[in-house]
Amino acid sequence: NVLVEGVTFQGSPFWTVHPILCRNVTLRRLTIRPGTTNDDGIDPESCQDVLIEHCDISTDDDAIAIKAGRDNDAWGTPPSRNIVVRKSVAEFNVAGIEIENSYFADVHDNVATRNTGGILVFDLPNLPQMGGHSIRVFNNRVVQNDTPNFAPKGNIVASVPMGTGVMVMANRNVHVFGNTIEDNASTGVMLIGYRQPFEDKSYNPLIRDVAVRDNKYGRSGFAPAFPGGKELAAAMGGMLPPVFWDGTGTGVVVKDAPALSL
């Protein structure tokens, strides 16, 4: 039963709001402005029943990041689950809104703009909890994400290409619908598998059962920042389609826009 409401944070050197192993968490009307080495703005870790709303965050590695523990956690953390992120603004961050290794999350009616990547949904290996699933991303404005990636080398979000609207990586049962997605330089929606080496044989690096539908797209893919992107765009007349899929995984359905599948 944790409530943090109506607070402005300025210049935090590391995490700003970081509940761990909490239940019934409400984070409302929080404003977070840059420090010198900010890591994450709002970062619930292994929490259940989380509501984040009416927050405004800029210039962090991760503005709003929902996570399920970190490498080598001693307490064996469970996944974060039952999450709502709504009516918030993430601007000038590396990752605007990030759902990592978590279950049952709704991300809706937010604005993600001027970030490296607007909204990221992914599952990583070598964490206490893997197999993130059941995420809905809907009714958001994901526009003009054009901030160069300033995350420290080795950070997972350091690999996010500048200009990514929505990224889904190695996750299951993810629905992206009803969003406005435009002016993202690399791609509107990126659907990819996890491509780094990993040792855990139980980890599935592919996306499964992902649906992209009923979104409104503007210009995208006009300056792709991932390897080979410029060559692909040149071969397609100078611009990539709104949806980019690496061709891996199962049950991927794109109903609302042309998709480039490799």
PyMOL commands that set and color helices and strands:
alter all, ss='L'
color gray80, all
select helices_A, chain A and resi 156-159+229-235
alter helices_A, ss='H'
color red, helices_A
select strands_A, chain A and resi 2-5+8-10+23-28+31-33+40-42+48-53+56-58+62-66+81-86+89-91+95-100+103-108+111-113+117-122+133-138+141-143+164-169+172-177+180-182+187-192+208-213+216-217+243-245+250-254+259-261
alter strands_A, ss='S'
color yellow, strands_A
deselect
rebuild
show_as cartoon
